Amino acid sequence: MVPDSGATTRAHHVRPLNEPRPITVAADQGTPVSLTIGRHRHRVDQIQDAWIIEEEWWRQPISRQYFAILLDDGSFRTIYHDRVADTWHAQDY
């Protein structure tokens, strides 16, 4: 068990787990080649996996293409392209 730090909880610092964050991605024919995280731009060194999710088309269309990528700094990220809204997001687990 982790001891209580005594710090007060600040609601503006709390966010739901797994909430996708918008990111800026440079893509070549739909494939990410670089992305910007904060003020840093990173080159995509390798795409380790890619998959598409399409769900609930009868309610509100969901069409996302996910990429598991390895960046030039050695970090691993899961990102997706929302093909309905044409926006990119980082998905943390």
Secondary structure by P-SEA (a helix, b strand, c coil): ccccccbbbbcccccccccbbbbbbbbccccccccccccccccccccccccccccccccbbbbbbbbbccccccbbbbbbbcccccbbbbbcc
